[in-house]
Amino acid sequence: MISIDFSNAIALGILLFLIPILCVWLFHRKQKDKDLTLDPKFIWFCSICTYTYINTKEEVISVCPRCGCYNKREVTSSG
């Protein structure tokens, strides 16, 4: 019979419990990262402080979070 110290048994039990949880977490994290996309219409560029930021509201005017300046979305017409 294999003799094992009590503290080693606890450590082994915790390790055998945490490894599957870690594997599942990493798998789901990779799947979640694949689904993330950023639409270019949500990326704003401040004309005053040149800060690039994200605003998910579909508005024509946005306020820069860094300097507070108003930025207007340039509407491009395809034709």
mmCIF file of the C-alpha atoms, coordinates in Angstrom:
data_MODEL
# 
_entry.id   MODEL 
# 
loop_
_atom_site.group_PDB 
_atom_site.id 
_atom_site.type_symbol 
_atom_site.label_atom_id 
_atom_site.label_alt_id 
_atom_site.label_comp_id 
_atom_site.label_asym_id 
_atom_site.label_entity_id 
_atom_site.label_seq_id 
_atom_site.pdbx_PDB_ins_code 
_atom_site.Cartn_x 
_atom_site.Cartn_y 
_atom_site.Cartn_z 
_atom_site.occupancy 
_atom_site.B_iso_or_equiv 
_atom_site.pdbx_formal_charge 
_atom_site.auth_seq_id 
_atom_site.auth_comp_id 
_atom_site.auth_asym_id 
_atom_site.auth_atom_id 
_atom_site.pdbx_PDB_model_num 
ATOM 1  C CA . MET A 1 1  ? 0.000   0.000  0.000   1.00 0.00 ? 1  MET A CA 1 
ATOM 2  C CA . ILE A 1 2  ? 1.184   3.512  -0.758  1.00 0.00 ? 2  ILE A CA 1 
ATOM 3  C CA . SER A 1 3  ? 1.604   5.711  2.277   1.00 0.00 ? 3  SER A CA 1 
ATOM 4  C CA . ILE A 1 4  ? 0.900   9.398  1.831   1.00 0.00 ? 4  ILE A CA 1 
ATOM 5  C CA . ASP A 1 5  ? 1.158   12.248 4.286   1.00 0.00 ? 5  ASP A CA 1 
ATOM 6  C CA . PHE A 1 6  ? -2.091  14.044 5.196   1.00 0.00 ? 6  PHE A CA 1 
ATOM 7  C CA . SER A 1 7  ? -0.906  17.426 3.856   1.00 0.00 ? 7  SER A CA 1 
ATOM 8  C CA . ASN A 1 8  ? 0.170   15.827 0.567   1.00 0.00 ? 8  ASN A CA 1 
ATOM 9  C CA . ALA A 1 9  ? -3.218  14.137 0.269   1.00 0.00 ? 9  ALA A CA 1 
ATOM 10 C CA . ILE A 1 10 ? -5.000  17.476 0.756   1.00 0.00 ? 10 ILE A CA 1 
ATOM 11 C CA . ALA A 1 11 ? -2.717  19.143 -1.794  1.00 0.00 ? 11 ALA A CA 1 
ATOM 12 C CA . LEU A 1 12 ? -3.331  16.345 -4.293  1.00 0.00 ? 12 LEU A CA 1 
ATOM 13 C CA . GLY A 1 13 ? -7.089  16.554 -3.769  1.00 0.00 ? 13 GLY A CA 1 
ATOM 14 C CA . ILE A 1 14 ? -7.125  20.301 -4.308  1.00 0.00 ? 14 ILE A CA 1 
ATOM 15 C CA . LEU A 1 15 ? -4.950  19.918 -7.386  1.00 0.00 ? 15 LEU A CA 1 
ATOM 16 C CA . LEU A 1 16 ? -7.211  17.256 -8.886  1.00 0.00 ? 16 LEU A CA 1 
ATOM 17 C CA . PHE A 1 17 ? -10.189 19.509 -8.201  1.00 0.00 ? 17 PHE A CA 1 
ATOM 18 C CA . LEU A 1 18 ? -8.692  22.705 -9.652  1.00 0.00 ? 18 LEU A CA 1 
ATOM 19 C CA . ILE A 1 19 ? -7.109  21.350 -12.843 1.00 0.00 ? 19 ILE A CA 1 
ATOM 20 C CA . PRO A 1 20 ? -10.435 20.490 -14.565 1.00 0.00 ? 20 PRO A CA 1 
ATOM 21 C CA . ILE A 1 21 ? -11.918 23.816 -13.494 1.00 0.00 ? 21 ILE A CA 1 
ATOM 22 C CA . LEU A 1 22 ? -8.909  25.644 -14.946 1.00 0.00 ? 22 LEU A CA 1 
ATOM 23 C CA . CYS A 1 23 ? -9.164  23.712 -18.221 1.00 0.00 ? 23 CYS A CA 1 
ATOM 24 C CA . VAL A 1 24 ? -12.879 24.468 -18.590 1.00 0.00 ? 24 VAL A CA 1 
ATOM 25 C CA . TRP A 1 25 ? -12.292 28.145 -17.790 1.00 0.00 ? 25 TRP A CA 1 
ATOM 26 C CA . LEU A 1 26 ? -9.518  28.459 -20.379 1.00 0.00 ? 26 LEU A CA 1 
ATOM 27 C CA . PHE A 1 27 ? -11.607 26.715 -23.040 1.00 0.00 ? 27 PHE A CA 1 
ATOM 28 C CA . HIS A 1 28 ? -14.604 28.998 -22.490 1.00 0.00 ? 28 HIS A CA 1 
ATOM 29 C CA . ARG A 1 29 ? -12.387 32.074 -22.396 1.00 0.00 ? 29 ARG A CA 1 
ATOM 30 C CA . LYS A 1 30 ? -10.934 31.261 -25.822 1.00 0.00 ? 30 LYS A CA 1 
ATOM 31 C CA . GLN A 1 31 ? -14.425 30.714 -27.223 1.00 0.00 ? 31 GLN A CA 1 
ATOM 32 C CA . LYS A 1 32 ? -15.562 34.047 -25.785 1.00 0.00 ? 32 LYS A CA 1 
ATOM 33 C CA . ASP A 1 33 ? -12.588 35.900 -27.286 1.00 0.00 ? 33 ASP A CA 1 
ATOM 34 C CA . LYS A 1 34 ? -13.413 34.559 -30.748 1.00 0.00 ? 34 LYS A CA 1 
ATOM 35 C CA . ASP A 1 35 ? -16.916 36.017 -30.616 1.00 0.00 ? 35 ASP A CA 1 
ATOM 36 C CA . LEU A 1 36 ? -15.802 39.567 -29.798 1.00 0.00 ? 36 LEU A CA 1 
ATOM 37 C CA . THR A 1 37 ? -15.777 41.982 -32.710 1.00 0.00 ? 37 THR A CA 1 
ATOM 38 C CA . LEU A 1 38 ? -15.701 45.754 -32.762 1.00 0.00 ? 38 LEU A CA 1 
ATOM 39 C CA . ASP A 1 39 ? -17.699 47.639 -35.328 1.00 0.00 ? 39 ASP A CA 1 
ATOM 40 C CA . PRO A 1 40 ? -15.689 50.563 -36.752 1.00 0.00 ? 40 PRO A CA 1 
ATOM 41 C CA . LYS A 1 41 ? -18.664 52.904 -36.307 1.00 0.00 ? 41 LYS A CA 1 
ATOM 42 C CA . PHE A 1 42 ? -18.111 52.759 -32.518 1.00 0.00 ? 42 PHE A CA 1 
ATOM 43 C CA . ILE A 1 43 ? -14.486 53.929 -32.728 1.00 0.00 ? 43 ILE A CA 1 
ATOM 44 C CA . TRP A 1 44 ? -14.168 57.675 -32.288 1.00 0.00 ? 44 TRP A CA 1 
ATOM 45 C CA . PHE A 1 45 ? -11.134 59.910 -32.777 1.00 0.00 ? 45 PHE A CA 1 
ATOM 46 C CA . CYS A 1 46 ? -10.935 63.217 -30.900 1.00 0.00 ? 46 CYS A CA 1 
ATOM 47 C CA . SER A 1 47 ? -9.954  66.086 -33.184 1.00 0.00 ? 47 SER A CA 1 
ATOM 48 C CA . ILE A 1 48 ? -8.530  68.153 -30.298 1.00 0.00 ? 48 ILE A CA 1 
ATOM 49 C CA . CYS A 1 49 ? -6.462  65.804 -28.103 1.00 0.00 ? 49 CYS A CA 1 
ATOM 50 C CA . THR A 1 50 ? -6.091  62.989 -30.707 1.00 0.00 ? 50 THR A CA 1 
ATOM 51 C CA . TYR A 1 51 ? -7.457  60.411 -28.256 1.00 0.00 ? 51 TYR A CA 1 
ATOM 52 C CA . THR A 1 52 ? -9.043  57.299 -29.742 1.00 0.00 ? 52 THR A CA 1 
ATOM 53 C CA . TYR A 1 53 ? -11.995 55.986 -27.742 1.00 0.00 ? 53 TYR A CA 1 
ATOM 54 C CA . ILE A 1 54 ? -15.024 53.724 -28.021 1.00 0.00 ? 54 ILE A CA 1 
ATOM 55 C CA . ASN A 1 55 ? -18.587 54.989 -27.773 1.00 0.00 ? 55 ASN A CA 1 
ATOM 56 C CA . THR A 1 56 ? -21.216 52.311 -28.372 1.00 0.00 ? 56 THR A CA 1 
ATOM 57 C CA . LYS A 1 57 ? -24.105 54.756 -28.650 1.00 0.00 ? 57 LYS A CA 1 
ATOM 58 C CA . GLU A 1 58 ? -25.066 55.348 -32.235 1.00 0.00 ? 58 GLU A CA 1 
ATOM 59 C CA . GLU A 1 59 ? -24.959 59.133 -32.174 1.00 0.00 ? 59 GLU A CA 1 
ATOM 60 C CA . VAL A 1 60 ? -23.699 61.782 -34.550 1.00 0.00 ? 60 VAL A CA 1 
ATOM 61 C CA . ILE A 1 61 ? -21.973 63.757 -31.759 1.00 0.00 ? 61 ILE A CA 1 
ATOM 62 C CA . SER A 1 62 ? -19.854 62.236 -28.991 1.00 0.00 ? 62 SER A CA 1 
ATOM 63 C CA . VAL A 1 63 ? -17.982 63.706 -26.022 1.00 0.00 ? 63 VAL A CA 1 
ATOM 64 C CA . CYS A 1 64 ? -14.311 62.795 -25.645 1.00 0.00 ? 64 CYS A CA 1 
ATOM 65 C CA . PRO A 1 65 ? -13.727 61.144 -22.246 1.00 0.00 ? 65 PRO A CA 1 
ATOM 66 C CA . ARG A 1 66 ? -10.244 62.672 -21.967 1.00 0.00 ? 66 ARG A CA 1 
ATOM 67 C CA . CYS A 1 67 ? -10.706 66.363 -22.817 1.00 0.00 ? 67 CYS A CA 1 
ATOM 68 C CA . GLY A 1 68 ? -14.524 66.760 -22.871 1.00 0.00 ? 68 GLY A CA 1 
ATOM 69 C CA . CYS A 1 69 ? -14.566 68.148 -26.388 1.00 0.00 ? 69 CYS A CA 1 
ATOM 70 C CA . TYR A 1 70 ? -17.461 67.380 -28.733 1.00 0.00 ? 70 TYR A CA 1 
ATOM 71 C CA . ASN A 1 71 ? -16.685 65.316 -31.812 1.00 0.00 ? 71 ASN A CA 1 
ATOM 72 C CA . LYS A 1 72 ? -18.929 64.950 -34.816 1.00 0.00 ? 72 LYS A CA 1 
ATOM 73 C CA . ARG A 1 73 ? -19.140 61.784 -36.857 1.00 0.00 ? 73 ARG A CA 1 
ATOM 74 C CA . GLU A 1 74 ? -18.439 62.433 -40.505 1.00 0.00 ? 74 GLU A CA 1 
ATOM 75 C CA . VAL A 1 75 ? -21.238 60.929 -42.530 1.00 0.00 ? 75 VAL A CA 1 
ATOM 76 C CA . THR A 1 76 ? -19.900 59.380 -45.690 1.00 0.00 ? 76 THR A CA 1 
ATOM 77 C CA . SER A 1 77 ? -22.275 58.837 -48.552 1.00 0.00 ? 77 SER A CA 1 
ATOM 78 C CA . SER A 1 78 ? -21.604 56.033 -50.972 1.00 0.00 ? 78 SER A CA 1 
ATOM 79 C CA . GLY A 1 79 ? -22.734 56.651 -54.479 1.00 0.00 ? 79 GLY A CA 1 
# 
